[in-house]
Amino acid sequence: MKWDFKDFGRHEFVCKHCGALPEIAEIHYHGIVMFFLQPLRTHVGKPVFIHSGYRCFTHNKNSPNTAVNSYHTSAAYKTIYHPCAVDFWTDLKIDDIEAYIDYHTATDFCGYHVYTNKDDLWFIHIDWRGYKARW
C-alpha cells in the first residue's frame, strides 16, 4: 500500500513494541489518514503527533490504563468494518478539535475523548466503533 501523504507515514502507526502492522490494520489506518488526519493537519496548518496506532496484544497488555479489548488491537481483525483507534497530540484549541471531529467524521459511529492538556498539547483518542461515544 502506498503511503504518500505529506505529513504522515506508515511508520507512525506500527506497534511500538514489535513493529507489526497487519495488512487489515494498515488499510484502516491508511483510511484514517486519508479521510481525517491529513485533512485536519492541512486545515489547521499545525502538527498532529501520532502517539499510538496499532498495538499488538503484548504491547496493549503492558500499556498502563488500557482496556483489554482496546480498539488499538482490534484493527487487526479480518474485516474492513472492524473498529480501530488512533491517539494523537496537538496544540489546537479544544473547541476547534471537537468541532472538526464532529464535522468530518460520521459521528454516529465515531468515539472520541479529549484528555487533559500536557505541555500546551491536547491528547485525543478517536476511534471508529460502530456507534457514537463521547467520554
Secondary structure, 3 states (H helix, E strand, C coil): CCCCCCCCCHHHCCCCCCCCCCHHHHHHHHHHHHHHHHHHHHHHCCCCEEEECCCCHHHHHHCCCCCCCCHHHHCCCCCCCCCEEEEEEECCCHHHHHHHHHHHCCCCCEEEEEEEEECCEEEEEEEECCCCEEC
